[in-house]
């Protein structure tokens, strides 16, 4: 089978040499069907052999514009040079010892960097894991240990993972929870601030609504943690109204509740700030991170106030692979890349380009009920023209049209009517504009 060199040197162009999927992908798809559980989902029916800059190349030589970044993982681009070099050197030295058995410096260094970069100047500690869901589960464990309480408050439209506890924390049934219960107890859901569907509620008013539900139905003095994504991811890139998050932080602190920010999708410069909490100046007690942390390698973390993180008994946190040395050096290299290349500014630039184009499309087509997001985390919500009724069918047809013509986009949202854009910071303006041209074309073609 043909192999290709990836990384930034990959030709930066959209190019279709075959129909989508091509013959080699069709062959591999048949093998996948025979070998892989049908429960594992899929977006594009093609198989990748190389990626870098702003493109993904498949086994048939087709080159796709990447507006998904592996679901906000390859923020600094695929096969980023610092990451590649660090991983190669580490693999040649050792691949695993288990940090709990024979520790190594890179784990400590990653924790030091997280303690430095995350909001707040208080003393912090971090612990490393493998996936976002693991980080969230451990954050809940830590909050329960610290407070001696059990109840956890989460929000409508939330997504926190696919493990048993994180399925309970997640709002959407299909495909994440359907037929997988029973779920973990002591999880309570309250209304999110969703400006497009809130009828003009301010952030303060939306917070008051959520807090009233906590007070009346949960009991503030029994709540261990309030867990929230500062910008919701799978729920449809919902940006809460200004003032919503600060009011929740104030309420949590008043009642001895640990405030946990799930920054798994929003973290590491994605929103035009190192972390989305910074946009409203809030400082969480605990923060979960993953996805963009390590340039594509599996790593996650919980970072937070030292007294909370240290409340857990010795041996209560950890895991065989948590903070694997290869993933740790990748994270250090990814952070170095973000700082050297000013990823925050890069994503602010992407935001300005995308916002201008999407507003023009809305004026032209009238199918977006809402354009929202920050930095390189932008979404459009499809509605039936002249209404606020979700149009999941149109959204899906637009996405399919783009996929067939070499542009990778992702859908999301509780109602299945959101296209979310997550380009890598390494995408060139020409590719970004061409990808947006295809969105425009797809909207017209599916009218």
Secondary structure, 3 states (H helix, E strand, C coil): CCCCCCCCCCCCCCECCCCCCCHHHHHHHHHHHHHCCCCCCCCCCCCEEEEECCEEEECCCCEEEECCHHHHCCCCCCCCHHHHHHHHHHHHHCCCCCCCCCCCHHHHHHHHHHHHHCCCCCCEEEEEECCHHHHHHHHHHHHHHHHCCCEEEEECCCCCCCCHHHHHHCCCCCCCCCCCCCCCCCEEEECCCCHHHCCCCCHHHHHHHHHHHHHHHHCHHHEEEEEECCECCCCCCCECCCCHHHHHHHHHHHCCCEEEEECCCCCCCCCCCCCHHHHHCCCCCEEEECHHHHCCCCCEEEEEEHHHHCCCCCCCCCCCCCCCHHHHHHHHHHHHHHHHCCHHHHHHHHHHHHHHHHHHHHHHHCCEEEEEEECCEEEEEEECCCCCCECHHHHHHHHHHHHHCCEECEEECCCCCEEEECCCCCCCHHHHHHHHHHHHHHHHHCC
